[in-house]
Amino acid sequence: MLSFTCVHVGTLYTTKAFILLDSDGKRLAARYFTTEWPGLEKQLSFEKSLFTKAQAHPAAEIILLDNIIGVFRTVADVHFFVIGSLEENELVLWSVLTTYIETISLILKNQVDKRTLSENFDFLLLAMDELVDDGYESSDTLKINRVVLLIRGRVVMETEPQVIADRVCMRTQGPDGRGEDAIMGVPMKTINSAKDMVVKGLGNLRAQGV
C-alpha cells in the first residue's frame, strides 16, 4: 500500500510522505518528508492506523485521519495512498496518486503486485523522487521538503507518467549507457527538466479552479 502525505503553504501543495503497504498492512516502501512522525515506531503506528481506516471503508477512496486527508487505491495486493493536510484538495491528491501508479505500471510493464514491487524497490523510490520537486523554502522559513503541484499556475512537478518513467530509467543507466530500460523495454527520451514540461494531467484541475 502506498501513501503520500501533503502540507499546504498558501497556494503551494507539498508532500509529507509516500507509503507503500501490502495486503496485510505491512510496509513495502516509505518516504517521510516531515518530522510529524519522528522515528520508525511512530511511522509504523501511523501506517497501521491508515491501513485500518482504509480497510473499514474500502470503497470510499477518501480517508480523514488525525487532521489529514488521503485518497487511496488498491491494485492487486498493493494499496496506494496519497495523504495531505485537511486544507489539501482531494482532486490534487488523486492526480498525484494516479500519476504514480501509472508510472510504476509503465516501468514494470503492468506487473503491479507485491512480489514485483519488492523486487524493484529502487524504482519505487526513484519514481517518487521524479514525481515531486526537491524542495521549497516558504516566506516564514518553514522548510518544505517536496513540492507537488502549482504556485499560481507555475508547474513545479511532473504529472506525465511516461516522462517520469523515462527519467527514472535515465537515472538507472549503467556504464554502457543502456541502463535498466533496455531490460524493461521502456523507451528513453531526452528530457532537460520536468519543470519545463507542459503538464497535461493538470488540464482538468485547472478547469475546475484548483
DRENGUNU-411382 format. One record per residue: residue in one letter; x, y, z of N, C-alpha, C in turn. Coordinates in steps of 0.2 Angstrom, whole numbers, plus 5000, padded with zeros to 4 digits. Each point is the difference from the previous one (the first is absolute). Last residue first. Layout:
N
AXYZXYZXYZ/...
END
This chain:
210
V495751234952500449975006500750055000/G497950004985500250065005500449975005/Q499149884981499650005006500250055005/A501249974980499350024998499550005005/R502249935004500050074999499350024998/L500449775002500050045007500050074999/N500249874981499349995003500050045006/G502149994989499550034996499350005004/L502149895006499750055004499550044997/G501449824990499549985005499750055004/K501750054983499449984998499549985005/V502250155001499749945003499349994998/V502450104989499350025001499649945003/M502750065003499549964997499350035001/D502150065011499950044993499449964996/K500849925021499650065002499950044993/A501249805001499349995001499650065001/S502349984986499850015007499249995000/N501549934981500450055004499850015007/I499849784983499650045004500450055003/T499949804980500450055002499650055004/K499449744998499950064996500550055003/M499449714998500350065004499950064995/P498549755004500450054996500350065004/V499549755009499850065001500450054995/G500349765005499750024994499750065000/M501349865017499350015001499750024993/I502349985001499749935002499350015000/A501250194995500149954995499749935001/D500150185016499450004995500149964994/E501750035018499449955001499550004995/G502450094992499650015006499449945001/R501950104983499349974998499550005006/G502450084999499550054998499349974998/D502149905010500049994993499450054997/P500549995024500650024996499950004992/G497749995013500649985002500650034996/Q497450095008500449984994500749985003/T498050095011500249935002500549984994/R498850215000500450005006500349935002/M498650034981500650044999500450005006/C497949915002500449954996500750044998/V498350125011500249955004500549964997/R499050154987500550045004500249955005/D498349934986500650014996500550035004/A497949985010500349934999500750014996/I498750195003500349985006500349934999/V498850084982500650055001500449975006/Q497949904995500649984996500650045001/P498050065012500349945002500649974996/E499250255006499949964994500449935002/T499950205014499449965001499949954994/E501950185014499949964994499449955001/M500750255013500049935000499949974993/V499950235006500549985003500149935001/V498750214985500149935001500649985004/R498350225000500749984998500149935002/G498050125005500049984994500749984997/R499750075023499650054996500149984992/I501249855012500050065004499750054995/L499749725002500150064997500150065005/L500549735005499650034995500150074997/V501349865017499749954996499550034995/V502450025017499450044997499749964995/R501649955023499849984993499450044998/N501150055021500549954997499849984993/I499750235016499649954997500449954996/K500450185021500349974995499549944998/L499750255011499849935001500349964994/T500150255003500649965001499849925002/D498650184992500050005007500649955003/S499450034976500250075003500150005008/S500549774986499450055000500350065004/E501249804985500150045007499550055000/Y500349754987499850075000500150035006/G500749764984499950045006499850074999/D500349814983500549995006499850045006/D498149914982500550045000500549995006/V498449804990499950075003500750035000/L499749804988499350025000499950075003/E502049875000499950034994499350034999/D500749885019500450055000499950044994/M498849805003499850055005500450064999/A500749824988499450034997499750055004/L501849885008500250054995499450034997/L499749835016500250065003500250054994/L499349794993499550035004500250075003/F501649864989499650044995499450035004/D501449865012500450064998499550044995/F499349785007500050055005500350074998/N499449774990500250064996499950065005/E499449785007500649994996500350064996/S497950015012500649985005500649994997/L498150034987500250065003500649995005/T499049814990500350044995500350075003/R498649865014500749964998500450054995/K497850075006500550005006500649974998/D498650104980499949965005500550005005/V499550094974500050045007499749955005/Q500850004974500149955006500050035006/N500050114978499349985003500049955005/K502150094991499649974994499349975003/L501750145012500049935001499549964995/I500350244998500749975001500049935001/L497950114998500450004994500749975001/S498650025018499749954996500450004993/I500550165016500249935003499849954995/T499150214996500850004999500349945002/E497750045004500149994993500750004998/I499450045023499949934998500149994993/Y500350225008500549955002499949934998/T498450174994500650014997500649955002/T497950015012499949974993500750004996/L500050125021499949925001499949974993/V500050235000500749985002500049925001/S497950114996500550014994500749975001/W498450015018499949954996500450004993/L500250185016500349935003499849954995/V499050204994500850005000500349945002/L497750025003500149994993500850014999/E499250045022500049934998500149994993/N500950215014499449984996500149934998/E500950125023500249984994499349984996/E500250075023499950054996500149984992/L500449865019499350014999499850054995/S502349874998499750045006499350014998/G501149794988500250075001499650035006/I500749754985499750035005500250075001/V499849774983500350075000499650035006/F500449724993499750065003500450064998/F499649724993500350064999499650065003/H500349715002499650065001500450064999/V500149734991500450065003499550055000/D499649784990500149995008500450065003/A498750044977500249935002500150005008/V499650224997500249974994500349935001/T498550235012500349935001500149974993/R499850265012499849964995500349935000/F499450275013500449935000499749964994/V500250265014499749964995500449944999/G499750195021500449964996499649974995/I500450205021499549974995500449964995/I500350095028500349994993499449984995/N500050035025500150064997500350004993/D499449805012500550045004500250064996/L498549874985500449965005500550055004/L498149944978500150065004500349975007/I499749914972500149995007500150065004/I499149894975500250065003500049985008/E499349844984500550034996500350075003/A498149815005500050075001500550044996/A499649765003499750034994500050085000/P500849855018500449984994499750044994/H499950025027499750034995500349994993/A500949905019499350015003499550034994/Q502449974997499649944999499350005003/A501450195001499949984993499649944999/K500850075022499450044997499849994993/T501949885009499349985004499450044997/F502250064993499849944997499349985003/L501150185009499850024994499749944996/S501049975021499350045001499750014993/K502249915001499549955002499350035001/E501850144995499949964994499449945002/F500950145017499650044995499849964994/S501549905015499350015003499550044996/L502349984993499649934999499350015003/Q501450185003499950004993499549934999/K501050055021499450044999499849994992/E501949885007499449985004499450044998/L502250064991499649944996499449985004/G500950265002500249935001499649954997/P498950235002500749995001500249935002/W498050144988500149945002500749985001/E499550214993499449995004500049935003/T501750134986500149975006499449985005/T500350004971499950055006500349965006/F499949894979500450074998499850055006/Y500149714994499750065004500450064999/R499649754987500450065001499650055004/A500049714994499750065003500650064999/A499149714994500550064999499750065003/L499149795004500449984995500550054998/R498449935023500450054996500449964995/K497749905011500750015001500350044995/G497749925001500150075004500750015001/D498949824988500049995007500150065004/S500249994976499349985002499949995007/D502050164994499849944996499349995003/L501350244998499849955004499749944996/L501450264998499849944997499949945004/I500350295000500049945004499749944996/F501050285001499849944995500049945004/A499950285008500249935000499749964995/K499850245003500349985006500349935000/T499450204980499949945003500349995006/T498950224987500649975002499949935003/Y498950244987499949945002500649965001/L499250274999500549954999499849945003/T499150235002499749964994500549954998/G500150075024499750044995499749964995/V501149845012500350065002499750054994/H499649735009499850054996500250075003/V500749715000499950065004499850064995/C499949705000500150074997499950065005/T500549714994499750045005500250084998/F499749734989500450065000499650055005/S500249714995499750065003500450064999/L499549724993500450064999499750065003/M500049715002499650065000500450065000/
END
